[in-house]
């Protein structure tokens, strides 16, 4: 599976089977996480064989079951968009490895002894990881390309492909509070819109990674 195919096949999965993740895949993910942490100055961490975070009432309310592996999404305050960008890259690579995921903001129990934070860092959210009981289903598409972009009628195909990929990105309660604006021939601006739910900055980073894959990095520059 390619990373482009992962965008289409990845869906949020909340129920998992009791199948351990192979050590080879764990090693691949740890190496990737280290690369992303270096590139984005982040502190993302992989936690394995730890069922307590998803065994309380909050998890049951969120309908999460069978989760004993998750990715801790930690960063400095103000770096949430970067966290979303690299976090989603890890999520999509996990999908290419045959694993399922789900971004989780509130419905988990914070197990502080399973990860470390520096004084200026915060836990933003976690990502459930493992083998899903199902592959999940796509949320109904709430918005169109024109709803989330200021694209002229003659917008280049790469821009439209990028926005279409962004619309497949997971966002908190499927809010899609982002906008992509084309400047000139190949300059793209990505903006987060106000959200009562929160997580708009992380969602923007997730959407930016999807846009980049759909549009092709060689076709544009971020501004």
SEDO-748827 format. One record per residue: residue number from 1; x, y, z of N, C-alpha, C in turn. Coordinates in Angstrom, 3 decimals. Example, Ala and Ser with C-alpha at 12.3 -4.5 7.8 and 13.67 -1.06 7.14 Angstrom:
<atoms>
1; 13.190; -5.690; 7.800; 12.300; -4.500; 7.800; 13.200; -3.300; 7.800;
2; 12.850; -2.250; 7.080; 13.670; -1.060; 7.140; 12.900; 0.030; 7.870;
</atoms>
This chain:
<atoms>
1; 0.848; -1.202; 0.000; 0.000; 0.000; 0.000; 0.878; 1.246; 0.000;
2; 0.570; 2.190; -0.869; 1.304; 3.443; -0.914; 0.714; 4.432; 0.092;
3; 1.438; 5.504; 0.329; 0.937; 6.523; 1.254; -0.307; 7.200; 0.687;
4; -0.384; 7.313; -0.647; -1.587; 7.870; -1.288; -2.787; 6.957; -1.076;
5; -2.571; 5.655; -1.190; -3.653; 4.700; -0.962; -4.084; 4.687; 0.504;
6; -3.128; 4.963; 1.399; -3.442; 4.979; 2.833; -4.422; 6.091; 3.179;
7; -4.347; 7.217; 2.468; -5.281; 8.318; 2.700; -6.719; 7.854; 2.490;
8; -6.933; 7.036; 1.472; -8.277; 6.563; 1.132; -8.718; 5.427; 2.053;
9; -7.807; 4.523; 2.395; -8.183; 3.336; 3.166; -8.213; 3.590; 4.667;
10; -7.551; 4.654; 5.150; -7.511; 4.919; 6.596; -8.833; 5.476; 7.083;
11; -9.392; 4.834; 8.086; -10.588; 5.312; 8.775; -10.351; 5.167; 10.277;
12; -11.001; 5.993; 11.054; -10.861; 5.907; 12.511; -11.478; 4.603; 13.017;
13; -10.703; 3.847; 13.801; -11.146; 2.556; 14.324; -11.086; 2.608; 15.852;
14; -12.161; 2.212; 16.511; -12.255; 2.275; 17.969; -12.241; 0.913; 18.639;
15; -12.540; -0.144; 17.902; -12.539; -1.489; 18.476; -11.396; -2.301; 17.858;
16; -10.602; -2.951; 18.727; -9.419; -3.670; 18.281; -9.443; -5.116; 18.784;
17; -8.758; -5.994; 18.067; -8.641; -7.387; 18.476; -7.346; -7.570; 19.262;
18; -7.283; -8.641; 20.058; -6.103; -8.899; 20.889; -5.034; -9.610; 20.062;
19; -4.430; -8.850; 19.164; -3.345; -9.366; 18.337; -2.138; -8.456; 18.514;
20; -1.028; -8.981; 19.026; 0.155; -8.141; 19.250; 0.693; -7.578; 17.930;
21; 1.221; -6.383; 18.010; 1.894; -5.800; 16.844; 3.282; -6.417; 16.745;
22; 3.630; -6.890; 15.565; 4.913; -7.547; 15.371; 6.076; -6.613; 15.711;
23; 7.159; -7.191; 16.251; 8.326; -6.396; 16.663; 8.924; -5.617; 15.494;
24; 8.872; -6.215; 14.312; 9.417; -5.523; 13.137; 8.658; -4.225; 12.875;
25; 7.343; -4.277; 13.013; 6.538; -3.077; 12.797; 6.739; -2.060; 13.926;
26; 6.866; -2.562; 15.153; 7.151; -1.679; 16.280; 8.459; -0.930; 16.040;
27; 9.474; -1.652; 15.585; 10.781; -1.036; 15.323; 10.685; 0.008; 14.224;
28; 9.933; -0.302; 13.171; 9.754; 0.656; 12.078; 9.077; 1.928; 12.575;
29; 8.070; 1.765; 13.402; 7.341; 2.928; 13.908; 8.210; 3.741; 14.869;
30; 8.975; 3.084; 15.717; 9.849; 3.821; 16.636; 10.891; 4.622; 15.859;
31; 11.433; 4.036; 14.827; 12.419; 4.740; 14.013; 11.782; 5.944; 13.315;
32; 10.581; 5.750; 12.779; 9.869; 6.839; 12.119; 9.549; 7.955; 13.115;
33; 9.108; 7.583; 14.310; 8.787; 8.582; 15.332; 10.021; 9.405; 15.693;
34; 11.165; 8.755; 15.806; 12.401; 9.480; 16.096; 12.711; 10.481; 14.989;
35; 12.513; 10.068; 13.741; 12.756; 10.964; 12.604; 11.819; 12.169; 12.662;
36; 10.551; 11.923; 12.954; 9.574; 13.007; 13.017; 9.859; 13.945; 14.187;
37; 10.276; 13.388; 15.315; 10.619; 14.225; 16.460; 11.789; 15.152; 16.137;
38; 12.776; 14.623; 15.436; 13.925; 15.455; 15.066; 13.514; 16.541; 14.077;
39; 12.722; 16.165; 13.100; 12.335; 17.121; 12.053; 11.415; 18.210; 12.593;
40; 10.527; 17.871; 13.523; 9.542; 18.824; 14.002; 9.771; 19.348; 15.402;
41; 10.891; 18.950; 16.035; 11.180; 19.323; 17.428; 10.004; 18.941; 18.334;
42; 9.568; 17.707; 18.209; 8.419; 17.197; 18.948; 8.856; 16.147; 19.955;
43; 7.904; 15.592; 20.696; 8.215; 14.545; 21.667; 7.152; 13.437; 21.593;
44; 6.892; 12.971; 20.385; 5.955; 11.879; 20.151; 6.572; 10.587; 20.696;
45; 5.755; 9.741; 21.348; 6.257; 8.507; 21.957; 5.283; 7.351; 21.723;
46; 5.834; 6.189; 21.480; 5.028; 4.985; 21.275; 4.950; 4.192; 22.571;
47; 3.734; 3.872; 22.989; 3.505; 3.068; 24.198; 2.877; 1.749; 23.765;
48; 3.456; 0.643; 24.206; 2.944; -0.681; 23.825; 2.593; -1.500; 25.060;
49; 1.685; -2.462; 24.870; 1.270; -3.388; 25.930; 0.844; -2.643; 27.199;
50; 0.015; -1.629; 27.036; -0.447; -0.821; 28.167; -1.957; -0.622; 28.012;
51; -2.772; -1.438; 28.663; -4.217; -1.390; 28.456; -4.970; -0.401; 29.344;
52; -4.300; 0.196; 30.345; -5.027; 1.000; 31.329; -5.599; 2.296; 30.750;
53; -4.937; 2.869; 29.771; -5.392; 4.148; 29.227; -6.780; 4.054; 28.600;
54; -7.139; 2.855; 28.147; -8.433; 2.679; 27.491; -9.274; 1.615; 28.188;
55; -9.221; 1.605; 29.512; -9.989; 0.597; 30.252; -10.964; 1.202; 31.247;
56; -11.094; 2.524; 31.252; -11.993; 3.151; 32.229; -13.294; 3.606; 31.581;
57; -14.081; 4.346; 32.344; -15.384; 4.784; 31.862; -15.319; 5.720; 30.685;
58; -14.288; 6.559; 30.644; -14.146; 7.480; 29.515; -14.011; 6.709; 28.204;
59; -13.173; 5.677; 28.222; -12.976; 4.873; 27.018; -14.258; 4.155; 26.613;
60; -14.987; 3.653; 27.619; -16.251; 2.978; 27.311; -17.257; 3.958; 26.715;
61; -17.253; 5.195; 27.232; -18.124; 6.230; 26.674; -17.769; 6.500; 25.207;
62; -16.478; 6.469; 24.905; -16.037; 6.667; 23.530; -16.102; 5.418; 22.679;
63; -16.593; 4.315; 23.277; -16.756; 3.035; 22.574; -15.425; 2.444; 22.114;
64; -14.367; 2.671; 22.915; -13.060; 2.089; 22.627; -12.923; 0.754; 23.347;
65; -12.446; -0.265; 22.648; -12.212; -1.579; 23.244; -10.961; -2.209; 22.652;
66; -10.295; -3.042; 23.468; -9.186; -3.851; 22.985; -7.903; -3.100; 22.697;
67; -7.727; -1.899; 23.266; -6.560; -1.080; 22.943; -5.485; -1.235; 24.014;
68; -4.300; -1.653; 23.615; -3.167; -1.731; 24.535; -1.917; -1.071; 23.956;
69; -2.075; -0.443; 22.794; -0.977; 0.282; 22.161; -1.479; 1.657; 21.734;
70; -0.666; 2.666; 21.967; -1.070; 4.005; 21.531; 0.155; 4.901; 21.388;
71; -0.039; 5.976; 20.637; 1.029; 6.930; 20.383; 0.730; 8.204; 21.168;
72; 1.660; 8.609; 22.006; 1.523; 9.829; 22.793; 1.943; 11.018; 21.932;
73; 1.028; 11.957; 21.728; 1.297; 13.133; 20.916; 1.633; 14.312; 21.835;
74; 2.918; 14.572; 22.005; 3.391; 15.605; 22.920; 4.243; 16.630; 22.179;
75; 4.100; 17.890; 22.591; 4.861; 18.957; 21.955; 4.907; 20.173; 22.868;
76; 5.667; 21.166; 22.464; 5.666; 22.441; 23.166; 4.407; 23.220; 22.782;
77; 3.950; 24.067; 23.681; 2.784; 24.897; 23.398; 3.055; 25.755; 22.169;
78; 2.114; 25.760; 21.241; 2.271; 26.512; 20.005; 2.726; 25.676; 18.831;
79; 3.137; 24.425; 19.100; 3.614; 23.545; 18.031; 2.561; 22.518; 17.620;
80; 1.301; 22.785; 17.915; 0.253; 21.788; 17.670; 0.049; 21.492; 16.179;
81; 0.203; 22.494; 15.319; 0.038; 22.241; 13.886; 1.138; 21.330; 13.370;
82; 2.357; 21.572; 13.817; 3.471; 20.688; 13.458; 3.225; 19.282; 13.989;
83; 2.683; 19.187; 15.199; 2.368; 17.885; 15.787; 1.347; 17.139; 14.940;
84; 0.297; 17.846; 14.501; -0.705; 17.214; 13.659; -0.125; 16.730; 12.342;
85; 0.758; 17.529; 11.753; 1.372; 17.190; 10.464; 2.189; 15.896; 10.580;
86; 3.112; 15.860; 11.528; 3.961; 14.673; 11.659; 3.198; 13.496; 12.275;
87; 2.265; 13.796; 13.167; 1.460; 12.725; 13.732; 0.661; 11.994; 12.664;
88; 0.074; 12.752; 11.745; -0.699; 12.106; 10.680; 0.206; 11.349; 9.722;
89; 1.424; 11.833; 9.525; 2.369; 11.081; 8.697; 2.616; 9.705; 9.311;
90; 2.785; 9.664; 10.629; 2.978; 8.382; 11.319; 1.734; 7.509; 11.178;
91; 0.562; 8.104; 11.325; -0.705; 7.382; 11.190; -0.819; 6.750; 9.802;
92; -0.485; 7.493; 8.778; -0.607; 6.970; 7.415; 0.412; 5.864; 7.140;
93; 1.621; 6.012; 7.673; 2.604; 4.941; 7.517; 2.131; 3.688; 8.258;
94; 1.542; 3.869; 9.444; 0.990; 2.720; 10.172; -0.066; 2.006; 9.326;
95; -0.860; 2.771; 8.610; -1.876; 2.184; 7.732; -1.226; 1.346; 6.629;
96; -0.113; 1.827; 6.086; 0.584; 1.042; 5.049; 1.149; -0.252; 5.621;
97; 1.340; -0.297; 6.939; 1.846; -1.514; 7.591; 0.721; -2.470; 7.985;
98; -0.514; -2.122; 7.639; -1.648; -2.985; 7.955; -2.250; -2.726; 9.316;
99; -1.894; -1.607; 9.958; -2.403; -1.280; 11.282; -3.521; -0.244; 11.195;
100; -4.323; -0.188; 12.225; -5.422; 0.773; 12.300; -5.152; 1.771; 13.421;
101; -5.810; 2.924; 13.328; -5.552; 4.003; 14.278; -6.812; 4.810; 14.536;
102; -6.729; 5.645; 15.579; -7.779; 6.625; 15.840; -7.200; 7.748; 16.697;
103; -7.321; 8.983; 16.244; -6.928; 10.134; 17.042; -7.915; 10.273; 18.201;
104; -7.404; 10.452; 19.427; -8.261; 10.512; 20.614; -7.875; 11.733; 21.451;
105; -8.848; 12.623; 21.667; -8.559; 13.837; 22.403; -8.855; 13.772; 23.887;
106; -9.998; 13.215; 24.262; -10.427; 13.274; 25.661; -10.773; 11.931; 26.271;
107; -11.303; 11.007; 25.501; -11.870; 9.780; 26.066; -10.819; 8.694; 26.295;
108; -9.811; 9.043; 27.113; -8.817; 8.078; 27.548; -8.314; 8.522; 28.915;
109; -7.699; 7.614; 29.636; -7.160; 7.905; 30.956; -5.663; 8.174; 30.842;
110; -5.238; 9.344; 31.268; -3.849; 9.764; 31.149; -2.955; 8.956; 32.092;
111; -2.134; 8.092; 31.537; -1.206; 7.263; 32.319; 0.173; 7.929; 32.295;
112; 0.404; 8.812; 33.247; 1.606; 9.648; 33.222; 2.905; 8.878; 33.393;
113; 2.819; 7.654; 33.911; 4.039; 6.872; 34.111; 4.474; 6.128; 32.850;
114; 3.734; 6.288; 31.755; 4.072; 5.561; 30.524; 4.836; 6.421; 29.521;
115; 5.021; 7.688; 29.815; 5.724; 8.585; 28.898; 6.387; 9.691; 29.701;
116; 7.220; 10.483; 29.040; 7.908; 11.577; 29.715; 7.643; 12.891; 28.990;
117; 7.625; 13.973; 29.762; 7.469; 15.309; 29.212; 8.534; 16.228; 29.796;
118; 9.047; 17.126; 28.982; 9.933; 18.171; 29.477; 9.072; 19.275; 30.090;
119; 9.642; 20.150; 30.903; 8.846; 21.173; 31.588; 8.005; 22.057; 30.662;
120; 8.479; 22.293; 29.441; 7.752; 23.175; 28.526; 6.894; 22.412; 27.522;
121; 6.644; 21.122; 27.779; 5.858; 20.304; 26.861; 4.505; 19.944; 27.460;
122; 3.577; 19.560; 26.577; 2.244; 19.158; 27.011; 1.782; 17.951; 26.206;
123; 0.924; 17.150; 26.828; 0.269; 16.054; 26.117; -0.951; 16.625; 25.405;
124; -0.949; 16.588; 24.089; -2.058; 17.153; 23.317; -3.179; 16.138; 23.108;
125; -2.816; 14.891; 22.853; -3.783; 13.821; 22.592; -3.009; 12.535; 22.424;
126; -3.708; 11.449; 22.129; -3.050; 10.182; 21.810; -3.688; 9.617; 20.547;
127; -3.015; 8.623; 19.982; -3.551; 7.903; 18.829; -3.602; 6.420; 19.166;
128; -4.795; 5.847; 19.190; -4.938; 4.407; 19.401; -4.328; 3.673; 18.212;
129; -3.712; 2.521; 18.478; -2.967; 1.805; 17.445; -3.124; 0.307; 17.630;
130; -3.290; -0.413; 16.530; -3.357; -1.868; 16.608; -4.079; -2.459; 15.418;
131; -4.570; -3.669; 15.609; -5.321; -4.360; 14.562; -6.814; -4.216; 14.864;
132; -7.509; -3.523; 13.995; -8.908; -3.243; 14.217; -9.801; -4.455; 14.043;
133; -10.899; -4.462; 14.788; -11.913; -5.490; 14.591; -12.551; -5.327; 13.217;
134; -12.584; -4.088; 12.727; -13.008; -3.779; 11.359; -12.025; -2.747; 10.815;
135; -12.201; -2.391; 9.575; -11.356; -1.352; 8.968; -11.978; 0.030; 9.088;
136; -13.119; 0.119; 9.786; -13.767; 1.417; 9.950; -14.519; 1.836; 8.703;
137; -15.213; 2.958; 8.811; -15.977; 3.478; 7.677; -15.710; 4.972; 7.522;
138; -15.835; 5.433; 6.307; -15.626; 6.849; 6.016; -16.796; 7.688; 6.527;
139; -16.477; 8.799; 7.208; -17.533; 9.728; 7.613; -18.177; 10.337; 6.369;
140; -19.459; 10.639; 6.410; -20.092; 11.346; 5.282; -19.368; 12.660; 5.022;
141; -19.144; 12.974; 3.775; -18.420; 14.193; 3.418; -19.300; 15.408; 3.680;
142; -18.930; 16.217; 4.670; -19.741; 17.372; 5.062; -19.492; 18.576; 4.166;
143; -18.268; 18.700; 3.670; -17.898; 19.895; 2.929; -17.324; 19.536; 1.566;
144; -17.303; 20.536; 0.686; -16.779; 20.355; -0.665; -15.468; 21.117; -0.811;
145; -14.831; 20.957; -1.950; -13.585; 21.674; -2.231; -13.785; 23.176; -2.097;
146; -14.874; 23.683; -2.624; -15.124; 25.128; -2.559; -15.430; 25.598; -1.137;
147; -15.917; 24.718; -0.290; -16.205; 25.095; 1.095; -14.942; 25.375; 1.899;
148; -13.854; 24.703; 1.554; -12.631; 24.816; 2.364; -11.458; 25.407; 1.587;
149; -11.743; 26.042; 0.459; -10.658; 26.668; -0.305; -11.192; 27.871; -1.070;
150; -10.297; 28.813; -1.282; -10.617; 29.960; -2.128; -9.955; 29.722; -3.478;
151; -10.498; 28.745; -4.177; -9.897; 28.326; -5.439; -10.652; 28.936; -6.613;
152; -9.955; 29.572; -7.540; -10.622; 30.072; -8.747; -11.105; 28.920; -9.608;
153; -11.990; 29.240; -10.543; -12.539; 28.195; -11.414; -11.447; 27.492; -12.215;
154; -10.367; 28.224; -12.497; -9.272; 27.631; -13.284; -8.122; 27.166; -12.397;
155; -8.427; 26.802; -11.157; -7.395; 26.322; -10.231; -6.702; 25.096; -10.817;
156; -5.393; 24.982; -10.653; -4.673; 23.821; -11.206; -5.152; 22.516; -10.586;
157; -5.021; 21.448; -11.354; -5.497; 20.143; -10.893; -4.810; 19.707; -9.616;
158; -3.533; 20.011; -9.465; -2.813; 19.591; -8.264; -3.420; 20.228; -7.016;
159; -3.887; 21.472; -7.131; -4.484; 22.149; -5.985; -5.797; 21.468; -5.590;
160; -6.615; 21.166; -6.578; -7.891; 20.496; -6.312; -7.650; 19.121; -5.699;
161; -6.666; 18.381; -6.233; -6.338; 17.062; -5.664; -5.892; 17.199; -4.217;
162; -5.130; 18.246; -3.937; -4.670; 18.469; -2.574; -5.820; 18.722; -1.612;
163; -6.768; 19.567; -2.024; -7.914; 19.866; -1.167; -8.786; 18.625; -0.990;
164; -8.956; 17.864; -2.051; -9.741; 16.618; -1.939; -9.098; 15.666; -0.942;
165; -7.768; 15.585; -0.944; -7.072; 14.732; 0.023; -7.242; 15.277; 1.435;
166; -7.206; 16.601; 1.586; -7.385; 17.216; 2.905; -8.769; 16.925; 3.468;
167; -9.767; 16.850; 2.608; -11.127; 16.570; 3.052; -11.283; 15.144; 3.588;
168; -10.306; 14.284; 3.298; -10.312; 12.912; 3.831; -9.555; 12.821; 5.156;
169; -9.003; 13.932; 5.612; -8.224; 13.935; 6.844; -9.130; 13.824; 8.066;
170; -8.710; 13.087; 9.089; -9.491; 13.042; 10.329; -9.406; 14.377; 11.067;
171; -10.531; 14.853; 11.568; -10.564; 16.067; 12.383; -11.494; 15.843; 13.568;
172; -11.300; 16.611; 14.626; -12.120; 16.459; 15.831; -13.595; 16.615; 15.486;
173; -14.413; 15.631; 15.870; -15.845; 15.547; 15.560; -16.137; 15.901; 14.104;
174; -15.200; 15.556; 13.232; -15.367; 15.772; 11.786; -15.669; 17.241; 11.461;
175; -15.021; 18.164; 12.183; -15.367; 19.575; 12.047; -14.769; 20.245; 10.803;
176; -13.608; 19.776; 10.336; -12.992; 20.312; 9.113; -12.881; 21.840; 9.147;
177; -12.333; 22.353; 10.246; -12.187; 23.801; 10.419; -10.844; 24.264; 9.845;
178; -10.691; 24.118; 8.538; -9.469; 24.560; 7.879; -9.799; 25.156; 6.521;
179; -8.826; 25.878; 5.976; -9.017; 26.519; 4.679; -7.682; 26.565; 3.946;
180; -7.725; 26.297; 2.645; -6.538; 26.364; 1.801; -6.747; 27.455; 0.756;
181; -5.759; 28.337; 0.641; -5.867; 29.486; -0.252; -4.709; 29.451; -1.241;
182; -5.017; 29.543; -2.526; -4.006; 29.550; -3.576; -3.591; 30.979; -3.876;
183; -2.296; 31.239; -3.795; -1.742; 32.551; -4.119; -0.859; 32.403; -5.363;
184; -1.195; 33.131; -6.408; -0.403; 33.034; -7.629; -0.508; 31.665; -8.256;
185; 0.604; 31.206; -8.816; 0.596; 29.922; -9.521; 0.854; 28.725; -8.611;
186; 1.673; 28.908; -7.565; 2.076; 27.724; -6.788; 2.339; 28.002; -5.311;
187; 1.737; 29.050; -4.785; 1.884; 29.346; -3.358; 0.569; 28.986; -2.654;
188; 0.652; 28.230; -1.571; -0.548; 27.792; -0.855; -0.459; 28.202; 0.611;
189; -1.525; 28.792; 1.098; -1.643; 29.159; 2.508; -2.695; 28.267; 3.155;
190; -2.369; 27.736; 4.328; -3.311; 26.905; 5.081; -3.668; 27.627; 6.372;
191; -4.955; 27.752; 6.641; -5.421; 28.491; 7.814; -6.388; 27.647; 8.629;
192; -6.298; 27.775; 9.943; -7.265; 27.134; 10.834; -8.370; 28.130; 11.149;
193; -9.604; 27.666; 11.140; -10.741; 28.506; 11.501; -11.092; 28.305; 12.973;
194; -11.852; 29.240; 13.518; -12.236; 29.148; 14.926; -13.079; 27.896; 15.175;
195; -12.823; 27.265; 16.312; -13.557; 26.052; 16.663; -13.911; 26.062; 18.140;
196; -15.176; 25.862; 18.453; -15.598; 25.726; 19.843; -15.114; 24.411; 20.432;
197; -14.940; 23.409; 19.586; -14.516; 22.087; 20.032; -13.051; 22.090; 20.446;
198; -12.245; 22.924; 19.778; -10.810; 22.896; 19.990; -10.125; 21.982; 18.983;
199; -8.841; 21.772; 19.161; -8.025; 20.894; 18.314; -7.868; 21.409; 16.878;
200; -8.261; 22.656; 16.608; -8.203; 23.165; 15.236; -6.772; 23.232; 14.723;
201; -5.810; 23.556; 15.598; -4.415; 23.651; 15.170; -3.866; 22.276; 14.795;
202; -4.185; 21.257; 15.609; -3.760; 19.895; 15.278; -4.429; 19.442; 13.988;
203; -5.731; 19.701; 13.874; -6.470; 19.325; 12.661; -5.860; 19.968; 11.421;
204; -5.409; 21.223; 11.553; -4.798; 21.900; 10.406; -3.538; 21.175; 9.970;
205; -2.715; 20.765; 10.937; -1.507; 20.026; 10.581; -1.810; 18.708; 9.902;
206; -2.836; 18.015; 10.387; -3.254; 16.752; 9.770; -3.690; 17.001; 8.329;
207; -4.508; 18.035; 8.131; -5.004; 18.360; 6.790; -3.863; 18.789; 5.864;
208; -2.878; 19.502; 6.401; -1.735; 19.933; 5.585; -0.956; 18.734; 5.055;
209; -0.787; 17.713; 5.897; -0.072; 16.519; 5.424; -0.854; 15.836; 4.321;
210; -2.161; 15.746; 4.468; -2.986; 15.155; 3.413; -2.899; 15.987; 2.135;
211; -3.004; 17.311; 2.272; -2.928; 18.181; 1.096; -1.605; 17.968; 0.369;
212; -0.542; 17.915; 1.110; 0.795; 17.771; 0.529; 0.916; 16.485; -0.284;
213; 0.364; 15.400; 0.266; 0.418; 14.118; -0.447; -0.453; 14.166; -1.698;
214; -1.658; 14.718; -1.578; -2.564; 14.778; -2.722; -2.071; 15.691; -3.820;
215; -1.501; 16.827; -3.436; -1.074; 17.820; -4.429; 0.288; 17.491; -5.023;
216; 1.138; 16.861; -4.235; 2.521; 16.631; -4.672; 3.409; 17.776; -4.231;
217; 4.374; 17.524; -3.365; 5.234; 18.580; -2.812; 5.962; 19.364; -3.890;
218; 6.204; 18.697; -5.032; 6.963; 19.354; -6.100; 6.153; 20.421; -6.825;
219; 4.855; 20.493; -6.583; 3.992; 21.406; -7.346; 3.725; 22.739; -6.666;
220; 4.102; 22.888; -5.382; 3.733; 24.113; -4.687; 4.685; 24.414; -3.537;
221; 4.521; 25.594; -2.939; 5.253; 26.001; -1.744; 4.260; 26.506; -0.715;
222; 4.510; 26.178; 0.563; 3.684; 26.725; 1.639; 4.080; 28.177; 1.903;
223; 3.090; 29.007; 2.207; 3.364; 30.390; 2.610; 2.650; 30.678; 3.921;
</atoms>
